[in-house]
Amino acid sequence: MPPKGLAGWLGAALLPVVMSSCGQQPAAVTYKPSLTYTRWAPDPKAMAGPEPGYKPEFTGLTGADVAQATPAIDASGSSWLIDVTFTPRGKQLFAVLTRANVAACAGDVATSQDAQCAQRHLAIWLDLTETDVDNWDKPDYVAAVSGPFDLKCLARQPTTVVCGKLVSDPITLEEIDGGVAEISGNFTQATADQIAFALNSRSG
């Protein structure tokens, strides 16, 4: 059964999940990554990254809009996810964003190439900054920052190394207005636990 809503963001009732037993702070966690959601804005100078010809644009939706985050494993038992419930503000904003994604290039993404435009994606990042976006015309910089997120690199906050920050760049299949989603992003159990803990520590 194909996923509904946003590929990489699945309705909580869509897939059975097995919750992580780690309900408390992961051991020895001091670094708490910040989750950020971006749309893609046209930019002729931005020719690198996941969506050539576009650069990230902050949406205002962040980890602070997550009311609860829980590590989970998918139905196959092979991939770790983060099951999230948005705050009322987050629920409303996520619905607006996913509705706009679909409207950007309507159609069935499974059968129409025209329905797969960059503006139909909603990217998820860890610790993406305005400085990163300002440097989106630099191919080497973009290649590094849009690589898969690297928690160890980000935690060190190096001054001379650009760390990978991209969690995923899923395409929106339909508007999601229920306020519940799942984030997938090549997580191990440890990274899913750490990111979920960081999200929970910013909620409430």
ZITAJO-V277059 format. One record per residue. RES is the residue in three letters. PHI is phi in whole degrees, 0 to 359 (NA if undefined). Layout:
BEGIN
{{RES	PHI} {RES	PHI}}
END
This chain:
BEGIN
{{MET	NA} {PRO	293} {PRO	294} {LYS	256} {GLY	83} {LEU	231} {ALA	299} {GLY	100} {TRP	235} {LEU	246} {GLY	302} {ALA	298} {ALA	274} {LEU	283} {LEU	235} {PRO	292} {VAL	230} {VAL	251} {MET	287} {SER	296} {SER	279} {CYS	272} {GLY	269} {GLN	247} {GLN	301} {PRO	302} {ALA	300} {ALA	63} {VAL	274} {THR	242} {TYR	270} {LYS	240} {PRO	295} {SER	255} {LEU	272} {THR	222} {TYR	245} {THR	229} {ARG	264} {TRP	248} {ALA	253} {PRO	301} {ASP	203} {PRO	296} {LYS	275} {ALA	266} {MET	255} {ALA	238} {GLY	92} {PRO	297} {GLU	230} {PRO	303} {GLY	91} {TYR	220} {LYS	233} {PRO	296} {GLU	228} {PHE	297} {THR	259} {GLY	91} {LEU	270} {THR	225} {GLY	299} {ALA	292} {ASP	268} {VAL	262} {ALA	281} {GLN	207} {ALA	227} {THR	225} {PRO	298} {ALA	211} {ILE	247} {ASP	287} {ALA	297} {SER	281} {GLY	76} {SER	242} {SER	234} {TRP	270} {LEU	231} {ILE	236} {ASP	273} {VAL	239} {THR	241} {PHE	279} {THR	293} {PRO	306} {ARG	296} {GLY	297} {LYS	301} {GLN	294} {LEU	292} {PHE	297} {ALA	297} {VAL	298} {LEU	294} {THR	291} {ARG	296} {ALA	293} {ASN	303} {VAL	296} {ALA	292} {ALA	297} {CYS	204} {ALA	295} {GLY	134} {ASP	272} {VAL	296} {ALA	282} {THR	236} {SER	240} {GLN	295} {ASP	295} {ALA	273} {GLN	249} {CYS	292} {ALA	300} {GLN	290} {ARG	270} {HIS	262} {LEU	232} {ALA	274} {ILE	239} {TRP	229} {LEU	248} {ASP	60} {LEU	292} {THR	238} {GLU	300} {THR	299} {ASP	301} {VAL	294} {ASP	296} {ASN	262} {TRP	289} {ASP	270} {LYS	252} {PRO	305} {ASP	294} {TYR	297} {VAL	296} {ALA	301} {ALA	285} {VAL	290} {SER	267} {GLY	286} {PRO	305} {PHE	304} {ASP	232} {LEU	298} {LYS	296} {CYS	294} {LEU	297} {ALA	295} {ARG	281} {GLN	48} {PRO	294} {THR	269} {THR	246} {VAL	239} {VAL	266} {CYS	270} {GLY	294} {LYS	230} {LEU	277} {VAL	275} {SER	193} {ASP	229} {PRO	287} {ILE	268} {THR	276} {LEU	272} {GLU	199} {GLU	300} {ILE	243} {ASP	242} {GLY	274} {GLY	78} {VAL	228} {ALA	205} {GLU	235} {ILE	259} {SER	246} {GLY	186} {ASN	58} {PHE	279} {THR	272} {GLN	300} {ALA	295} {THR	289} {ALA	297} {ASP	299} {GLN	293} {ILE	291} {ALA	298} {PHE	298} {ALA	295} {LEU	295} {ASN	294} {SER	288} {ARG	263} {SER	270} {GLY	71}}
END
